[in-house]
Amino acid sequence: MGKTLIIANWKMNFTVHEASVFLHKLDKVVQNHRNVEMVIAPTALCLQPLSIQIDHAKYKLAAQNLYWRDEGAFTGEVSAHQLRGLVKYALIGHSERRYVFHEHEKDIRNKVQAAVRNGIIPVLCVGETAAERTDGETDMIIHNQIVSGLANLTADEAKTVVVAYEPVWAISKGKDFAGHASATPGDAAKAARSIRRQIQHLFGRETAQEVRVLYGGSVNGSNSAGFLTVTELDGLLVGGASLHVDEFSKMVKSAHDRR
Ligand code: 13P
């Protein structure tokens, strides 16, 4: 087992100043563990200042989104080419991008490819909605999103990818992360197996074994240890709870104590 990955998706929270103060506080509490990789995904505006502030041996940075064209007349977008060297990872196809901003499968596929082309590890987010779950379509949705999202990659490129299983119904609004329904560790294990099965089918066994799979959706300091008992998971993608120093440090500790 490699390092356990804990990605903090701050979504559209924290000003540049607040982000800096938060990381300063976090740094006093959270330790650097050899077996845990801590990744912060702030708003794009914070990437540059945080990159100057952080100890890069302790934290890595991730973009929450990127655009697949390198440059040009694309108002409001930030390209993988512009993020190159600044971030190690980029979230791609997050459910809020899919359902709030109506991102299409084709965009997601192009973004995954652009990330890889620019030396950024894509964190492809997949997962079913509540209605799809009720209708027993979870496996099919995962299949479709994996096949489509990774279609432009070679087997070697696909090995580097991280896939996050984030069932849409389990994602909190941010402040309600503690009371919100989450998947069970059993659901996450089943989805992780399904993700690896699809990847094996597309790229072969070796790639399927190397791809890292995360769970996200109302993870917090109290339930993270439970998810991390799932050997099929390589880590967690956390929203609301990652905005709290105490919750964050509990999750990191549970990742450290994993083995
Ligand atoms: P919550 O942890 O707030 O449910 O958010 C999950 C998520 O969307 C992380 O990308």
Boltz pocket constraint, residues with backbone or C-beta under 6 A from the ligand:
constraints:
  - pocket:
      binder: B
      contacts: [[A, 9], [A, 94], [A, 166], [A, 170], [A, 171], [A, 172], [A, 173], [A, 174], [A, 177], [A, 216], [A, 217], [A, 218], [A, 219], [A, 237], [A, 238], [A, 239], [A, 240], [A, 241]]
      max_distance: 6.0
